[in-house]
Amino acid sequence: MTHHTIHDSAYPDVDSEDRILLPPTHPSAELLKIPGYKLVYCRGACPRVYRAYKSDSMLGLLFEHLTHWSNAVDNIQHQEPLTAAIALDEFMQAAGVIRKATAERVGAVA
């Protein structure tokens, strides 16, 4: 687990209010890179709130507590950010399959 805070004098300082909206490619974004995912800090101290990205797509939010990680889709206290990100990713994939099947079924009725 690697924390990266990148500061470049070519870019002006970013207020904490604006940090919420920083994409993972912005030089002032505070990134936490884990295998297959990028977490971008957006706000908070306890819990710290991160936006989770897979490739260029945002999956949702992850929360870093003092003793564990969590996401917005289950009530599991994950020991590592990777397991919280994987659970969030799997939920979003399942939701996409259900949404697609529902759309196809509704389309077949119409």
N, C-alpha and C positions, 0 to 999 in steps of 0.2 A: 504494500500500500504506500503510494508516494503522494505527498502533498506538493503542489507546485503553485507558487504565487509568482506571477511574472510581472515585472514592472519595466516599462520602457519610457525613457524620457521623451520620446516622440509623441506619446499619447498623454493627454491631460489626466490628472487624478480623477478617479471615479468616486462620486459620493456614494455612501452606503445605500441610499434610496435607489440609485441607478444600478447598483451592483445586482439587484434582483433580476434585471433584464439582460445581463451580459450573456452572449452566446459562448459556447466553449472555445470558439476560435479567437475571441477577443484577448488582446495581450494583457489586460488587467484582470481577467477572470482567474479566480482561485480554483484550480482543478485538483481533483483527486482521481487519479487514473487507476482503475482496476481492470483485470483481464476482460476484454470485450465491452467495457463500459467507460464512460467519462462521467464524473460527478462534478457539477458546478455549484459552488457555494452560493447561496442567494441571501440567506438571512439567519439571524438567531444565534444564541450562544448555548442554550440548553433547552431543547435540542437544537443543534445546528441543522439547518434545512438545506438540502442539496437537490438540484434538478438532475435526474438521471437520463443520460443519453446513450443510445446504442446506434453507432454510426452517426448519422446526422439527425436522427429522430429522437425527440424527447419522449421518454416512457412515462414519467411521472415524478413524484417526490420521494426522497429518502430522508430519514431523520436520524441524526447521530446523537444518541443519548450518552450519558456518562458511562453506562455499563453495557449498552447494546445498540443495535441499529434496528430501525423499523421502516415500514413503508405504509402507504395509505390503503392497501388492499387486504392485509391479513393482520391478525393479532399476535403474530409470532415475534418473539424477541430474538433477532438474529445476532450471532456473535461477530460476524464479519459483514462489511458492506457488500461483498460479492454475493453472499446468499440472499441478502435483502433485494439486491438488484435482479438476481435471477428469478426470485419469486414474483417480483413486479413484472418482469419481462414475460414470464409464463402466463401470468394473469391476463396481460394485455393481448397476448397471442390467442388465448382461449376466448377472450371477449371478441376479438376480430373474427374468429371462426363462427361463433354464435351469431354475431351481427350479420355475417355473410349468408349463413344458412337461413336466418329470418328474412332477409331481403329477397333471397331466391324463392322462399315459400310464399311470401306476399306477392312477388312478381308472378308466380305461377297461378295464383288465385285471380289476379286482375286480368 
